[in-house]
C-alpha cells in the first residue's frame, strides 16, 4: 500500500458520501416472526461499498480504481481503533458488573470450540473436505489463530488454505452477519442481553463493533454495560483464545479429523 493511494481524494470522498447516505437512511426495523430484524447504517454502507468494489464490478473502476481500493483494507484497522479505545473506557466503570458475571465471562471462550465440534463433521462428511477442514474449523479464524496454523503447518499448506478461506469470508461477511444476528436474537428475549454481549467478543474489532452496536441499539438503556461486556469478552478472547486454540482446539480437531476421514472415504466408495 503506497501513501499516494491512501491519500487519494476519491477514496475519502466516496467513504464520506456513503457514510452520510447510510446515516440518512437510518435504522429500519423489520418484524420477522417472533422477533425484529434491525437494519443498521453499517449494512447499507457495506452493500454500497460492495457495489463500488472495482474487483467485483468493472464499471466501478471509473469511481474507485483498483489500486486505490486496495488501500482501503488496511484503513479499516485504523478506523476501528477509536471504537476499541471506547471499549477500554467503558470496562473500568463497569468492572463491578463484569466481576459479578463470575466465571461465565472466562468460560465463554470454551464456546469457540463449537466451530470445531459442529463444523468439522459437516466439512469432512458432507462437504468431503480434506486437511483444509482442520484449518477452517478448529477456531474462529482470527489473526492469532492464523499465526498458529502458519507456525504449525505454513499458510501454503492445506490447513493454511482452509483458515485463510474462513478468515477472508469472515472479514467480508462476518461483520454483516453479526449485526443482523445480534439484533434479531436480542429481540427474541431468549438470552440475557449480557450473554449476547459476551458472545460479541470473538477477537475481531469490526465484528465486535457491529455486534455490540446492534445490541446497544436494541436495548439503549443498557448501552454502556453492553459495550463493557463486549469489550471485556473480546479482550479475554485475545488473552486466552490463543492458548485454548493451541492446547485444546487444534489437538482435538486433529484427533477428530483422523477418525472422520476414514468415514468419508468409506462413504465415497459406497457411492461409487
Secondary structure, 3 states (H helix, E strand, C coil): CCHHHHCCHHHHHHHHHHHHHHHHHCCEEEEECCEEEEECHHHHHHHHHHHCCCCCCHHHHHCCCHHHHCCHHHHHHHHHHHHHHHHHHHHHHCHHHHHHCCCHHHHHHHHHHHHHHHHHHHHHHHCCCCCHHHHHHCCCCCHHHHHHHHHHCCCCCHHHHHHHHHHHHHHHHHHHHHHHHHHHHHHHCCCCHHHHHHHCCCCCHHHHHHHHHHHHHHCHHHHHHHHHHHHHHHHHHHHHHHHHHHHHHHHHHHHHHHHHHHHHHHHHHHHC
